[in-house]
Amino acid sequence: MSGDIQTALAILLTGMAVVFLMLGLVVITGRVLIATVNRWNKDKAPTPGSGAGLHSKTSSIPTQKIAAITAAVDIATGGKAAVENIQRLEHSKQNKS
């Protein structure tokens, strides 16, 4: 019986080690991919506060709402993103019978 337990533990530890190594490879590959893409796209990074000319594109949305949305995006992303476009969604009215 102890031979079965040793075999089971060996299989368990081997499986856990394989999963750990594979997840490690996924994390490392992801970080390398992100670093590579960021290195190629340095010049295309959004600039914080670039929503200044946003009002001309969104004339039907009040200025206070645009400012609130821009501020929320700036806070939520730590200044790493910028609002480029805001579109009002029209809801279709459906008959509910």
C-alpha positions, 0 to 999 in steps of 0.5 A: 500500500505504501508503494501506491501512496509513493507513486501517487505523491510522485505523480502529484508533485510532478504534475504540480511542478509542470503546472508551475513551470508552464504558468511561469513561462506564460507570465514571462512570455507575457511580460516580454511581449508587453515590453516589446510592444511598448518599445515599438509604440513609444511614440503612440502613447496617449497623453493625459489631458488630450481631451481638450478638443473633445467638446467640438466632436461631442457637441450634444454632450454637456461640458461638465459630463465630458470633464467628469468622464475625462477625469474618471479615466485619468484617475482610473488609469493613473494618467496612462490613458486619454479619452479620444472620443465620446459617443452617445448611444441611442437606445432602441425602443422595443415593444414589450408585450 
